[in-house]
């Protein structure tokens, strides 16, 4: 059973639903497996807990 982990900043439930559906569809198509064999884990990181180019994302 494939497990996809997504690390990202906070998103709306609607965007997460769409992402889970699209990732599941892609794995079903690529691996020729049933959708119920696919798991998608979303790990949301607050903007004050990550940075890029030496700057916290919350400060951009």
PDB file of N, H, CA, C and O in Angstrom:
ATOM      1  N   UNK A   1       0.840  -1.170   0.000  1.00  0.00           N
ATOM      2  CA  UNK A   1       0.000   0.000   0.000  1.00  0.00           C
ATOM      3  C   UNK A   1       0.889   1.238   0.000  1.00  0.00           C
ATOM      4  O   UNK A   1       1.678   1.413   0.929  1.00  0.00           O
ATOM      5  N   UNK A   2       0.790   2.101  -1.007  1.00  0.00           N
ATOM      6  H   UNK A   2       0.149   1.958  -1.761  1.00  0.00           H
ATOM      7  CA  UNK A   2       1.581   3.319  -1.034  1.00  0.00           C
ATOM      8  C   UNK A   2       1.072   4.341  -0.009  1.00  0.00           C
ATOM      9  O   UNK A   2      -0.130   4.501   0.202  1.00  0.00           O
ATOM     10  N   UNK A   3       2.024   5.015   0.607  1.00  0.00           N
ATOM     11  H   UNK A   3       3.000   4.886   0.436  1.00  0.00           H
ATOM     12  CA  UNK A   3       1.717   6.114   1.520  1.00  0.00           C
ATOM     13  C   UNK A   3       2.459   7.338   1.005  1.00  0.00           C
ATOM     14  O   UNK A   3       3.678   7.309   0.838  1.00  0.00           O
ATOM     15  N   UNK A   4       1.724   8.405   0.755  1.00  0.00           N
ATOM     16  H   UNK A   4       0.733   8.428   0.890  1.00  0.00           H
ATOM     17  CA  UNK A   4       2.303   9.668   0.307  1.00  0.00           C
ATOM     18  C   UNK A   4       2.249  10.631   1.479  1.00  0.00           C
ATOM     19  O   UNK A   4       1.197  10.801   2.095  1.00  0.00           O
ATOM     20  N   UNK A   5       3.379  11.268   1.796  1.00  0.00           N
ATOM     21  H   UNK A   5       4.234  11.131   1.295  1.00  0.00           H
ATOM     22  CA  UNK A   5       3.409  12.274   2.854  1.00  0.00           C
ATOM     23  C   UNK A   5       3.673  13.629   2.223  1.00  0.00           C
ATOM     24  O   UNK A   5       4.627  13.797   1.462  1.00  0.00           O
ATOM     25  N   UNK A   6       2.825  14.588   2.544  1.00  0.00           N
ATOM     26  H   UNK A   6       2.051  14.452   3.162  1.00  0.00           H
ATOM     27  CA  UNK A   6       2.949  15.952   2.036  1.00  0.00           C
ATOM     28  C   UNK A   6       3.268  16.860   3.213  1.00  0.00           C
ATOM     29  O   UNK A   6       2.529  16.888   4.197  1.00  0.00           O
ATOM     30  N   UNK A   7       4.353  17.592   3.117  1.00  0.00           N
ATOM     31  H   UNK A   7       4.953  17.569   2.318  1.00  0.00           H
ATOM     32  CA  UNK A   7       4.676  18.596   4.131  1.00  0.00           C
ATOM     33  C   UNK A   7       4.441  19.955   3.506  1.00  0.00           C
ATOM     34  O   UNK A   7       4.946  20.255   2.424  1.00  0.00           O
ATOM     35  N   UNK A   8       3.659  20.781   4.206  1.00  0.00           N
ATOM     36  H   UNK A   8       3.248  20.538   5.085  1.00  0.00           H
ATOM     37  CA  UNK A   8       3.278  22.067   3.636  1.00  0.00           C
ATOM     38  C   UNK A   8       2.835  23.009   4.735  1.00  0.00           C
ATOM     39  O   UNK A   8       2.662  22.612   5.887  1.00  0.00           O
ATOM     40  N   UNK A   9       2.655  24.254   4.361  1.00  0.00           N
ATOM     41  H   UNK A   9       2.795  24.576   3.425  1.00  0.00           H
ATOM     42  CA  UNK A   9       2.032  25.218   5.244  1.00  0.00           C
ATOM     43  C   UNK A   9       0.529  24.976   5.260  1.00  0.00           C
ATOM     44  O   UNK A   9       0.013  24.217   4.439  1.00  0.00           O
ATOM     45  N   UNK A  10      -0.168  25.610   6.180  1.00  0.00           N
ATOM     46  H   UNK A  10       0.251  26.226   6.847  1.00  0.00           H
ATOM     47  CA  UNK A  10      -1.612  25.404   6.297  1.00  0.00           C
ATOM     48  C   UNK A  10      -2.364  25.743   5.004  1.00  0.00           C
ATOM     49  O   UNK A  10      -2.069  26.735   4.338  1.00  0.00           O
ATOM     50  N   UNK A  11      -3.324  24.911   4.673  1.00  0.00           N
ATOM     51  H   UNK A  11      -3.564  24.105   5.214  1.00  0.00           H
ATOM     52  CA  UNK A  11      -4.202  25.110   3.523  1.00  0.00           C
ATOM     53  C   UNK A  11      -5.637  24.855   3.965  1.00  0.00           C
ATOM     54  O   UNK A  11      -5.872  24.278   5.027  1.00  0.00           O
ATOM     55  N   UNK A  12      -6.589  25.282   3.154  1.00  0.00           N
ATOM     56  H   UNK A  12      -6.398  25.751   2.292  1.00  0.00           H
ATOM     57  CA  UNK A  12      -7.998  25.076   3.482  1.00  0.00           C
ATOM     58  C   UNK A  12      -8.366  23.601   3.316  1.00  0.00           C
ATOM     59  O   UNK A  12      -7.717  22.878   2.561  1.00  0.00           O
ATOM     60  N   UNK A  13      -9.406  23.159   4.022  1.00  0.00           N
ATOM     61  H   UNK A  13      -9.934  23.747   4.636  1.00  0.00           H
ATOM     62  CA  UNK A  13      -9.859  21.777   3.842  1.00  0.00           C
ATOM     63  C   UNK A  13     -10.215  21.451   2.384  1.00  0.00           C
ATOM     64  O   UNK A  13      -9.984  20.334   1.921  1.00  0.00           O
ATOM     65  N   UNK A  14     -10.771  22.420   1.674  1.00  0.00           N
ATOM     66  H   UNK A  14     -10.959  23.327   2.051  1.00  0.00           H
ATOM     67  CA  UNK A  14     -11.141  22.192   0.270  1.00  0.00           C
ATOM     68  C   UNK A  14      -9.904  21.885  -0.575  1.00  0.00           C
ATOM     69  O   UNK A  14      -9.924  20.970  -1.398  1.00  0.00           O
ATOM     70  N   UNK A  15      -8.828  22.649  -0.374  1.00  0.00           N
ATOM     71  H   UNK A  15      -8.811  23.393   0.295  1.00  0.00           H
ATOM     72  CA  UNK A  15      -7.602  22.400  -1.127  1.00  0.00           C
ATOM     73  C   UNK A  15      -6.996  21.049  -0.767  1.00  0.00           C
ATOM     74  O   UNK A  15      -6.478  20.343  -1.633  1.00  0.00           O
ATOM     75  N   UNK A  16      -7.062  20.693   0.512  1.00  0.00           N
ATOM     76  H   UNK A  16      -7.483  21.266   1.215  1.00  0.00           H
ATOM     77  CA  UNK A  16      -6.517  19.393   0.936  1.00  0.00           C
ATOM     78  C   UNK A  16      -7.338  18.241   0.367  1.00  0.00           C
ATOM     79  O   UNK A  16      -6.776  17.221  -0.031  1.00  0.00           O
ATOM     80  N   UNK A  17      -8.659  18.390   0.324  1.00  0.00           N
ATOM     81  H   UNK A  17      -9.116  19.219   0.647  1.00  0.00           H
ATOM     82  CA  UNK A  17      -9.498  17.348  -0.280  1.00  0.00           C
ATOM     83  C   UNK A  17      -9.125  17.134  -1.739  1.00  0.00           C
ATOM     84  O   UNK A  17      -8.999  15.999  -2.196  1.00  0.00           O
ATOM     85  N   UNK A  18      -8.950  18.227  -2.462  1.00  0.00           N
ATOM     86  H   UNK A  18      -9.053  19.149  -2.090  1.00  0.00           H
ATOM     87  CA  UNK A  18      -8.587  18.141  -3.882  1.00  0.00           C
ATOM     88  C   UNK A  18      -7.218  17.487  -4.050  1.00  0.00           C
ATOM     89  O   UNK A  18      -7.039  16.646  -4.931  1.00  0.00           O
ATOM     90  N   UNK A  19      -6.265  17.862  -3.223  1.00  0.00           N
ATOM     91  H   UNK A  19      -6.411  18.545  -2.508  1.00  0.00           H
ATOM     92  CA  UNK A  19      -4.927  17.278  -3.299  1.00  0.00           C
ATOM     93  C   UNK A  19      -4.971  15.774  -3.041  1.00  0.00           C
ATOM     94  O   UNK A  19      -4.361  15.003  -3.781  1.00  0.00           O
ATOM     95  N   UNK A  20      -5.680  15.355  -2.008  1.00  0.00           N
ATOM     96  H   UNK A  20      -6.176  15.981  -1.407  1.00  0.00           H
ATOM     97  CA  UNK A  20      -5.785  13.930  -1.681  1.00  0.00           C
ATOM     98  C   UNK A  20      -6.421  13.166  -2.846  1.00  0.00           C
ATOM     99  O   UNK A  20      -5.961  12.084  -3.208  1.00  0.00           O
ATOM    100  N   UNK A  21      -7.460  13.725  -3.417  1.00  0.00           N
ATOM    101  H   UNK A  21      -7.834  14.605  -3.122  1.00  0.00           H
ATOM    102  CA  UNK A  21      -8.121  13.069  -4.553  1.00  0.00           C
ATOM    103  C   UNK A  21      -7.176  12.926  -5.737  1.00  0.00           C
ATOM    104  O   UNK A  21      -7.093  11.859  -6.346  1.00  0.00           O
ATOM    105  N   UNK A  22      -6.458  14.007  -6.065  1.00  0.00           N
ATOM    106  H   UNK A  22      -6.525  14.873  -5.570  1.00  0.00           H
ATOM    107  CA  UNK A  22      -5.556  13.970  -7.218  1.00  0.00           C
ATOM    108  C   UNK A  22      -4.385  13.017  -7.007  1.00  0.00           C
ATOM    109  O   UNK A  22      -4.010  12.277  -7.917  1.00  0.00           O
ATOM    110  N   UNK A  23      -3.810  13.035  -5.811  1.00  0.00           N
ATOM    111  H   UNK A  23      -4.114  13.636  -5.072  1.00  0.00           H
ATOM    112  CA  UNK A  23      -2.701  12.119  -5.539  1.00  0.00           C
ATOM    113  C   UNK A  23      -3.175  10.667  -5.589  1.00  0.00           C
ATOM    114  O   UNK A  23      -2.490   9.802  -6.133  1.00  0.00           O
ATOM    115  N   UNK A  24      -4.336  10.412  -5.026  1.00  0.00           N
ATOM    116  H   UNK A  24      -4.893  11.115  -4.584  1.00  0.00           H
ATOM    117  CA  UNK A  24      -4.894   9.056  -5.063  1.00  0.00           C
ATOM    118  C   UNK A  24      -5.130   8.620  -6.501  1.00  0.00           C
ATOM    119  O   UNK A  24      -4.748   7.513  -6.881  1.00  0.00           O
ATOM    120  N   UNK A  25      -5.754   9.471  -7.304  1.00  0.00           N
ATOM    121  H   UNK A  25      -6.065  10.370  -6.995  1.00  0.00           H
ATOM    122  CA  UNK A  25      -6.006   9.142  -8.706  1.00  0.00           C
ATOM    123  C   UNK A  25      -4.707   8.850  -9.458  1.00  0.00           C
ATOM    124  O   UNK A  25      -4.654   7.929 -10.273  1.00  0.00           O
ATOM    125  N   UNK A  26      -3.667   9.627  -9.187  1.00  0.00           N
ATOM    126  H   UNK A  26      -3.710  10.375  -8.525  1.00  0.00           H
ATOM    127  CA  UNK A  26      -2.388   9.430  -9.873  1.00  0.00           C
ATOM    128  C   UNK A  26      -1.780   8.073  -9.524  1.00  0.00           C
ATOM    129  O   UNK A  26      -1.263   7.382 -10.402  1.00  0.00           O
ATOM    130  N   UNK A  27      -1.838   7.687  -8.249  1.00  0.00           N
ATOM    131  H   UNK A  27      -2.257   8.248  -7.536  1.00  0.00           H
ATOM    132  CA  UNK A  27      -1.281   6.398  -7.850  1.00  0.00           C
ATOM    133  C   UNK A  27      -2.122   5.233  -8.352  1.00  0.00           C
ATOM    134  O   UNK A  27      -1.574   4.198  -8.731  1.00  0.00           O
ATOM    135  N   UNK A  28      -3.424   5.380  -8.361  1.00  0.00           N
ATOM    136  H   UNK A  28      -3.869   6.221  -8.053  1.00  0.00           H
ATOM    137  CA  UNK A  28      -4.302   4.346  -8.912  1.00  0.00           C
ATOM    138  C   UNK A  28      -3.949   4.121 -10.384  1.00  0.00           C
ATOM    139  O   UNK A  28      -3.853   2.979 -10.835  1.00  0.00           O
ATOM    140  N   UNK A  29      -3.760   5.196 -11.118  1.00  0.00           N
ATOM    141  H   UNK A  29      -3.838   6.123 -10.751  1.00  0.00           H
ATOM    142  CA  UNK A  29      -3.425   5.097 -12.539  1.00  0.00           C
ATOM    143  C   UNK A  29      -2.021   4.527 -12.747  1.00  0.00           C
ATOM    144  O   UNK A  29      -1.836   3.636 -13.576  1.00  0.00           O
ATOM    145  N   UNK A  30      -1.048   5.019 -12.019  1.00  0.00           N
ATOM    146  H   UNK A  30      -1.198   5.743 -11.345  1.00  0.00           H
ATOM    147  CA  UNK A  30       0.348   4.608 -12.217  1.00  0.00           C
ATOM    148  C   UNK A  30       0.608   3.179 -11.775  1.00  0.00           C
ATOM    149  O   UNK A  30       1.341   2.449 -12.443  1.00  0.00           O
ATOM    150  N   UNK A  31       0.018   2.769 -10.661  1.00  0.00           N
ATOM    151  H   UNK A  31      -0.577   3.361 -10.119  1.00  0.00           H
ATOM    152  CA  UNK A  31       0.312   1.451 -10.085  1.00  0.00           C
ATOM    153  C   UNK A  31      -0.766   0.411 -10.357  1.00  0.00           C
ATOM    154  O   UNK A  31      -0.603  -0.765 -10.032  1.00  0.00           O
ATOM    155  N   UNK A  32      -1.875   0.856 -10.961  1.00  0.00           N
ATOM    156  H   UNK A  32      -2.007   1.812 -11.226  1.00  0.00           H
ATOM    157  CA  UNK A  32      -2.991  -0.053 -11.239  1.00  0.00           C
ATOM    158  C   UNK A  32      -3.446  -0.781  -9.966  1.00  0.00           C
ATOM    159  O   UNK A  32      -3.534  -2.007  -9.912  1.00  0.00           O
ATOM    160  N   UNK A  33      -3.728   0.040  -8.947  1.00  0.00           N
ATOM    161  H   UNK A  33      -3.657   1.037  -8.991  1.00  0.00           H
ATOM    162  CA  UNK A  33      -4.172  -0.468  -7.655  1.00  0.00           C
ATOM    163  C   UNK A  33      -5.514   0.166  -7.302  1.00  0.00           C
ATOM    164  O   UNK A  33      -5.884   1.190  -7.878  1.00  0.00           O
ATOM    165  N   UNK A  34      -6.247  -0.431  -6.362  1.00  0.00           N
ATOM    166  H   UNK A  34      -5.947  -1.262  -5.894  1.00  0.00           H
ATOM    167  CA  UNK A  34      -7.509   0.198  -5.944  1.00  0.00           C
ATOM    168  C   UNK A  34      -7.242   1.436  -5.088  1.00  0.00           C
ATOM    169  O   UNK A  34      -6.230   1.523  -4.393  1.00  0.00           O
ATOM    170  N   UNK A  35      -8.165   2.381  -5.155  1.00  0.00           N
ATOM    171  H   UNK A  35      -8.988   2.310  -5.720  1.00  0.00           H
ATOM    172  CA  UNK A  35      -8.022   3.635  -4.408  1.00  0.00           C
ATOM    173  C   UNK A  35      -7.898   3.397  -2.906  1.00  0.00           C
ATOM    174  O   UNK A  35      -7.205   4.147  -2.218  1.00  0.00           O
ATOM    175  N   UNK A  36      -8.555   2.373  -2.397  1.00  0.00           N
ATOM    176  H   UNK A  36      -9.118   1.764  -2.956  1.00  0.00           H
ATOM    177  CA  UNK A  36      -8.496   2.148  -0.949  1.00  0.00           C
ATOM    178  C   UNK A  36      -7.140   1.618  -0.486  1.00  0.00           C
ATOM    179  O   UNK A  36      -6.922   1.446   0.713  1.00  0.00           O
ATOM    180  N   UNK A  37      -6.230   1.358  -1.418  1.00  0.00           N
ATOM    181  H   UNK A  37      -6.406   1.497  -2.393  1.00  0.00           H
ATOM    182  CA  UNK A  37      -4.873   0.948  -1.052  1.00  0.00           C
ATOM    183  C   UNK A  37      -3.944   2.148  -0.861  1.00  0.00           C
ATOM    184  O   UNK A  37      -2.807   1.990  -0.417  1.00  0.00           O
ATOM    185  N   UNK A  38      -4.422   3.334  -1.190  1.00  0.00           N
ATOM    186  H   UNK A  38      -5.346   3.463  -1.550  1.00  0.00           H
ATOM    187  CA  UNK A  38      -3.592   4.549  -1.140  1.00  0.00           C
ATOM    188  C   UNK A  38      -3.891   5.341   0.123  1.00  0.00           C
ATOM    189  O   UNK A  38      -5.051   5.564   0.469  1.00  0.00           O
ATOM    190  N   UNK A  39      -2.824   5.766   0.815  1.00  0.00           N
ATOM    191  H   UNK A  39      -1.881   5.585   0.534  1.00  0.00           H
ATOM    192  CA  UNK A  39      -2.971   6.658   1.965  1.00  0.00           C
ATOM    193  C   UNK A  39      -2.195   7.940   1.680  1.00  0.00           C
ATOM    194  O   UNK A  39      -1.094   7.902   1.131  1.00  0.00           O
ATOM    195  N   UNK A  40      -2.774   9.060   2.052  1.00  0.00           N
ATOM    196  H   UNK A  40      -3.669   9.091   2.497  1.00  0.00           H
ATOM    197  CA  UNK A  40      -2.108  10.361   1.926  1.00  0.00           C
ATOM    198  C   UNK A  40      -2.111  11.003   3.304  1.00  0.00           C
ATOM    199  O   UNK A  40      -3.159  11.197   3.921  1.00  0.00           O
ATOM    200  N   UNK A  41      -0.913  11.325   3.766  1.00  0.00           N
ATOM    201  H   UNK A  41      -0.062  11.167   3.264  1.00  0.00           H
ATOM    202  CA  UNK A  41      -0.765  11.994   5.058  1.00  0.00           C
ATOM    203  C   UNK A  41      -0.329  13.423   4.798  1.00  0.00           C
ATOM    204  O   UNK A  41       0.637  13.661   4.073  1.00  0.00           O
ATOM    205  N   UNK A  42      -1.036  14.371   5.383  1.00  0.00           N
ATOM    206  H   UNK A  42      -1.821  14.178   5.972  1.00  0.00           H
ATOM    207  CA  UNK A  42      -0.686  15.787   5.234  1.00  0.00           C
ATOM    208  C   UNK A  42      -0.154  16.284   6.570  1.00  0.00           C
ATOM    209  O   UNK A  42      -0.842  16.246   7.590  1.00  0.00           O
ATOM    210  N   UNK A  43       1.067  16.744   6.536  1.00  0.00           N
ATOM    211  H   UNK A  43       1.626  16.775   5.707  1.00  0.00           H
ATOM    212  CA  UNK A  43       1.711  17.302   7.726  1.00  0.00           C
ATOM    213  C   UNK A  43       1.825  18.802   7.507  1.00  0.00           C
ATOM    214  O   UNK A  43       2.617  19.253   6.679  1.00  0.00           O
ATOM    215  N   UNK A  44       1.035  19.580   8.247  1.00  0.00           N
ATOM    216  H   UNK A  44       0.391  19.215   8.919  1.00  0.00           H
ATOM    217  CA  UNK A  44       1.056  21.032   8.097  1.00  0.00           C
ATOM    218  C   UNK A  44       2.004  21.656   9.116  1.00  0.00           C
ATOM    219  O   UNK A  44       1.971  21.342  10.305  1.00  0.00           O
ATOM    220  N   UNK A  45       2.831  22.534   8.617  1.00  0.00           N
ATOM    221  H   UNK A  45       2.857  22.789   7.650  1.00  0.00           H
ATOM    222  CA  UNK A  45       3.813  23.224   9.447  1.00  0.00           C
ATOM    223  C   UNK A  45       3.415  24.700   9.527  1.00  0.00           C
ATOM    224  O   UNK A  45       3.248  25.342   8.490  1.00  0.00           O
ATOM    225  N   UNK A  46       3.262  25.245  10.725  1.00  0.00           N
ATOM    226  H   UNK A  46       3.397  24.723  11.568  1.00  0.00           H
ATOM    227  CA  UNK A  46       2.923  26.660  10.859  1.00  0.00           C
ATOM    228  C   UNK A  46       3.993  27.550  10.222  1.00  0.00           C
ATOM    229  O   UNK A  46       5.172  27.198  10.195  1.00  0.00           O
ATOM    230  N   UNK A  47       3.572  28.693   9.716  1.00  0.00           N
ATOM    231  H   UNK A  47       2.614  28.979   9.738  1.00  0.00           H
ATOM    232  CA  UNK A  47       4.490  29.606   9.037  1.00  0.00           C
ATOM    233  C   UNK A  47       5.609  30.107   9.944  1.00  0.00           C
ATOM    234  O   UNK A  47       6.657  30.529   9.454  1.00  0.00           O
ATOM    235  N   UNK A  48       5.401  30.066  11.254  1.00  0.00           N
ATOM    236  H   UNK A  48       4.550  29.724  11.652  1.00  0.00           H
ATOM    237  CA  UNK A  48       6.467  30.514  12.158  1.00  0.00           C
ATOM    238  C   UNK A  48       7.398  29.369  12.563  1.00  0.00           C
ATOM    239  O   UNK A  48       8.255  29.533  13.431  1.00  0.00           O
ATOM    240  N   UNK A  49       7.218  28.203  11.921  1.00  0.00           N
ATOM    241  H   UNK A  49       6.521  28.070  11.216  1.00  0.00           H
ATOM    242  CA  UNK A  49       8.058  27.050  12.237  1.00  0.00           C
ATOM    243  C   UNK A  49       8.902  26.573  11.062  1.00  0.00           C
ATOM    244  O   UNK A  49       9.451  25.472  11.101  1.00  0.00           O
ATOM    245  N   UNK A  50       9.011  27.388  10.021  1.00  0.00           N
ATOM    246  H   UNK A  50       8.565  28.282   9.989  1.00  0.00           H
ATOM    247  CA  UNK A  50       9.888  27.041   8.912  1.00  0.00           C
ATOM    248  C   UNK A  50      10.366  28.306   8.234  1.00  0.00           C
ATOM    249  O   UNK A  50       9.765  29.370   8.384  1.00  0.00           O
ATOM    250  N   UNK A  51      11.431  28.187   7.502  1.00  0.00           N
ATOM    251  H   UNK A  51      11.919  27.323   7.380  1.00  0.00           H
ATOM    252  CA  UNK A  51      11.985  29.350   6.831  1.00  0.00           C
ATOM    253  C   UNK A  51      12.591  28.987   5.491  1.00  0.00           C
ATOM    254  O   UNK A  51      12.770  27.816   5.158  1.00  0.00           O
ATOM    255  N   UNK A  52      12.899  30.020   4.737  1.00  0.00           N
ATOM    256  H   UNK A  52      12.753  30.971   5.008  1.00  0.00           H
ATOM    257  CA  UNK A  52      13.541  29.872   3.443  1.00  0.00           C
ATOM    258  C   UNK A  52      14.462  31.058   3.235  1.00  0.00           C
ATOM    259  O   UNK A  52      14.097  32.205   3.496  1.00  0.00           O
ATOM    260  N   UNK A  53      15.650  30.764   2.765  1.00  0.00           N
ATOM    261  H   UNK A  53      15.946  29.833   2.553  1.00  0.00           H
ATOM    262  CA  UNK A  53      16.642  31.811   2.492  1.00  0.00           C
ATOM    263  C   UNK A  53      16.953  32.642   3.733  1.00  0.00           C
ATOM    264  O   UNK A  53      17.194  33.846   3.640  1.00  0.00           O
ATOM    265  N   UNK A  54      16.946  31.983   4.903  1.00  0.00           N
ATOM    266  H   UNK A  54      16.750  31.006   4.978  1.00  0.00           H
ATOM    267  CA  UNK A  54      17.306  32.658   6.132  1.00  0.00           C
ATOM    268  C   UNK A  54      16.212  33.489   6.772  1.00  0.00           C
ATOM    269  O   UNK A  54      16.471  34.238   7.714  1.00  0.00           O
ATOM    270  N   UNK A  55      14.966  33.364   6.260  1.00  0.00           N
ATOM    271  H   UNK A  55      14.756  32.757   5.494  1.00  0.00           H
ATOM    272  CA  UNK A  55      13.865  34.179   6.770  1.00  0.00           C
ATOM    273  C   UNK A  55      12.699  33.262   7.108  1.00  0.00           C
ATOM    274  O   UNK A  55      12.355  32.382   6.320  1.00  0.00           O
ATOM    275  N   UNK A  56      12.084  33.460   8.279  1.00  0.00           N
ATOM    276  H   UNK A  56      12.363  34.176   8.920  1.00  0.00           H
ATOM    277  CA  UNK A  56      10.888  32.714   8.612  1.00  0.00           C
ATOM    278  C   UNK A  56       9.803  33.007   7.581  1.00  0.00           C
ATOM    279  O   UNK A  56       9.651  34.144   7.132  1.00  0.00           O
ATOM    280  N   UNK A  57       9.066  31.995   7.219  1.00  0.00           N
ATOM    281  H   UNK A  57       9.189  31.072   7.583  1.00  0.00           H
ATOM    282  CA  UNK A  57       7.973  32.173   6.265  1.00  0.00           C
ATOM    283  C   UNK A  57       6.943  33.169   6.809  1.00  0.00           C
ATOM    284  O   UNK A  57       6.347  33.922   6.038  1.00  0.00           O
ATOM    285  N   UNK A  58       6.732  33.181   8.108  1.00  0.00           N
ATOM    286  H   UNK A  58       7.216  32.570   8.734  1.00  0.00           H
ATOM    287  CA  UNK A  58       5.787  34.115   8.728  1.00  0.00           C
ATOM    288  C   UNK A  58       6.219  35.564   8.562  1.00  0.00           C
ATOM    289  O   UNK A  58       5.384  36.466   8.622  1.00  0.00           O
ATOM    290  N   UNK A  59       7.506  35.800   8.356  1.00  0.00           N
ATOM    291  H   UNK A  59       8.184  35.067   8.307  1.00  0.00           H
ATOM    292  CA  UNK A  59       8.011  37.173   8.221  1.00  0.00           C
ATOM    293  C   UNK A  59       8.021  37.683   6.782  1.00  0.00           C
ATOM    294  O   UNK A  59       8.385  38.833   6.538  1.00  0.00           O
ATOM    295  N   UNK A  60       7.632  36.856   5.846  1.00  0.00           N
ATOM    296  H   UNK A  60       7.336  35.922   6.044  1.00  0.00           H
ATOM    297  CA  UNK A  60       7.631  37.281   4.435  1.00  0.00           C
ATOM    298  C   UNK A  60       6.394  38.059   4.114  1.00  0.00           C
ATOM    299  O   UNK A  60       6.218  38.497   2.977  1.00  0.00           O
TER     300      UNK A  60
END
